[in-house]
Amino acid sequence: IRTFEINVSGSGYDPGEIVVNLGDQVGIAVTAVDGDYDFDLPDIGAYQIVKKGERKWAANFVALRSGTFTYLCRDYCPGGEKISGKFIIKE
């Protein structure tokens, strides 16, 4: 399992880009640093609301198709900011 820790704050997602290989089993945990946020990776079907100071498992999946996908803060972005990152699956 390739595990990734993502912090989200008013500055955005850190890291802002994750790269894995086709067939990798992936786990993603998200920590909200300075407010309430959500993590949405719609192409994978992962969505999680994360409260300030909280760490939650947001996704656990096998990378089954290659491409570049966007993860974003869809509903709980302080100040209505649009925060996003890239999830890249390489062949």
C-alpha atoms as one frame of an Amber mdcrd trajectory, in Angstrom:
protein
   0.000   0.000   0.000   1.296   3.438  -0.927   0.101   5.788   1.792  -0.055
   9.548   1.395  -0.590  12.185   4.054  -2.207  15.376   2.763  -2.525  18.549
   4.843  -5.141  21.072   3.769  -5.143  24.729   4.819  -5.914  28.142   3.398
  -2.672  27.748   1.449  -4.049  24.678  -0.357  -3.303  20.971  -0.320   0.188
  19.832   0.652   1.316  17.985  -1.357  -0.484  19.498  -4.321   0.450  16.579
  -6.556   0.577  12.822  -5.981   2.005  10.371  -8.524   1.429   6.599  -8.430
   1.724   3.719 -10.870  -1.092   1.813 -12.490  -2.008  -1.095 -10.226  -0.753
   0.523  -7.000  -2.916   0.180  -3.908  -3.328   3.705  -2.540  -4.314   5.058
   0.865  -4.852   8.779   1.470  -5.207  10.454   4.868  -6.177  14.126   5.093
  -5.523  16.527   7.980  -7.343  19.876   8.211  -4.850  22.404   9.543  -6.644
  25.716  10.075 -10.343  25.154   9.418 -12.965  22.694   8.205 -12.416  21.314
   4.700 -13.480  18.478   2.510 -11.510  16.188   0.205 -13.194  15.114  -3.019
 -11.574  12.810  -5.574 -14.653  12.323  -7.784 -13.064  10.081 -10.416 -12.251
   7.562  -7.683 -15.456   8.062  -5.688 -13.707   9.326  -2.555 -15.201  12.103
  -0.414 -14.519  13.032   3.195 -15.298  16.033   5.425 -12.404  16.876   7.756
 -12.837  19.222  10.722 -10.098  21.572  11.961  -7.271  19.629  13.615  -8.750
  16.289  12.555  -7.060  13.563  10.479  -9.243  11.182   8.483  -8.731   8.399
   5.985 -10.183   9.855   2.816  -9.524   7.100   0.292  -8.332   3.533  -0.068
  -8.328   2.105  -3.602  -6.385   0.401  -6.380  -5.241   2.678  -9.237  -7.029
   0.942 -12.110  -6.745   3.468 -14.928  -4.027   5.879 -15.922  -4.506   9.627
 -16.219  -4.496  12.880 -14.320  -7.336  13.418 -11.883  -8.195  16.392  -9.689
  -8.786  16.306  -5.956 -10.504  19.360  -4.567 -12.237  21.106  -1.723 -15.817
  21.119  -2.987 -18.185  22.093  -0.155 -16.279  23.127   2.999 -13.682  25.631
   1.844 -13.246  28.571   4.242 -14.011  31.824   2.478 -15.300  29.934  -0.565
 -11.756  29.397  -1.835 -11.236  26.840  -4.587  -8.475  24.473  -3.493  -7.313
  21.609  -5.680  -4.472  19.209  -6.400  -3.495  16.627  -9.001  -3.542  12.860
  -8.646  -1.546  11.258 -11.438  -1.650   7.546 -12.276   1.166   6.520 -14.634
   1.160   3.412 -16.814
